[in-house]
Amino acid sequence: LNQRGGYRALLHGSMVELSILTFTNQTASDLLSNRAACYVDEQHHLQGASQVPLCTPQDVVRMAAAVETRSVRGTKMNDTSSRSHCIAVFTLSVLNPAGSVRTSRLNFFDMMGSERFKGQNSAHDSSKSSKASMGGFEGIYANLSLSQLMASVDLAAKQRRSGKKITGDKSMIDMLLTKMLMGSLAGSALTAMITCLSQSPRNGEESYLSLKYGEGMARLLKAPVMQPARPLKGILAAARKRHKECSAIMARGVQGKYQARREAEVAQLSHDIELLELLKPKNIELPSL
């Protein structure tokens, strides 16, 4: 807990990787908790992922080391190719002297690159089906998720220029990557992108396509808006109420995969309540709502 000038602040970090088994079985694995399953909630935030307190530079270094556990696999183009998208989330919660909390998130996405299946730059054995190996299937996922992301960017840019409310498109495949990036697509987040290019002449076409991808992202212009500060007393009361409701539902039992999602929601609410309690000044009554 950092305290200065009447302000109290907490910083936490999370790290997950997004991978796919089937198009209806996309997974978010917690790299800070033995690859436990976590989810993306309706606000497009991680749900059920570990949130590690970050108090010193050493804490950040230890969290960053978790990236070494990310899924990798050798291909014809790279001996240690990343086989998933990796996301690091830093959550900053600040309580002001008036008793209101502002929560800001910094999301860092390290995306798996697209892959070719034919030609001299093929990442896999071109004499076999792209679905013949897990590596090939992972490449299909990377290509599909990046393609769907760009389709979402194009749609959001078009709707923003026309002044329409930014919405999804029913024709698009529901991808976890796009869900996590909705703050940049439809929200008011400040967004930047770094594009990695190869200097090798043989990779000229790939470099050109990467630049085209970056050009598309650059069309997503918007005015960032600061997150509102809300009364801590109200947030804490709402979190406790929701936690009680979800715990009761979970105790009764939920069928199939929804039980795991409900457990993740309860775990997330428990962490949020703990965080808010830490922010609350001891022996000081918060202002009434």
Secondary structure, DSSP 8 states (H G I E B T S, - for coil): -EEETTEEEEEEEEEEEEEEEETTEEEEEETTTTTEEEEE-TTS-EES---EE--SHHHHHHHHGGGGGS-EE--SS-TTEE-SEEEEEEEEEEE-TTSEEEEEEEEEEE-----BSSSTTBSS-TTS-TTSSHHHHHHHHHHHHHHHHHHHHHHHHHHHHHT------TTS---HHHHHTHHHHTS-------------GGGHHHHHHHHHHHHHHHT----------EEHHHHHHHHHHHHHHHHHHHHH---THHHHHHHHHHHHHHHHHHHHHHHS-TT------
